[in-house]
Amino acid sequence: MTPKRPRDPNQLAKSIIDIATGQKPDRDPTPEEQGKDPAAAAMGKKGGKARADNLSPEKRAEIAKKAAATRWGKLSSR
């Protein structure tokens, strides 16, 4: 993934110079370059969706009700 380009022409020119002179990398480091396990990084990206797929509709509704009650400060004691 490439870094986001600045919209201001002066900042863009500085960014291009920094990349050309090696003061700034032209891309984000990969998980391997950061010392992370690539398999673990891939699993982390799909964690929330995988959890939601494994929950039953009743359990999801229970979690949502508890979150709403906590958000509004109306959590009933159990």
Secondary structure, 3 states (H helix, E strand, C coil): CCCCCCCCHHHHHHHHHHHHCCCCCCCCCCCCCCCCCHHHHHHHHCHHHHHHHHCCHHHHHHHHHHHHHHHCCCCCCC
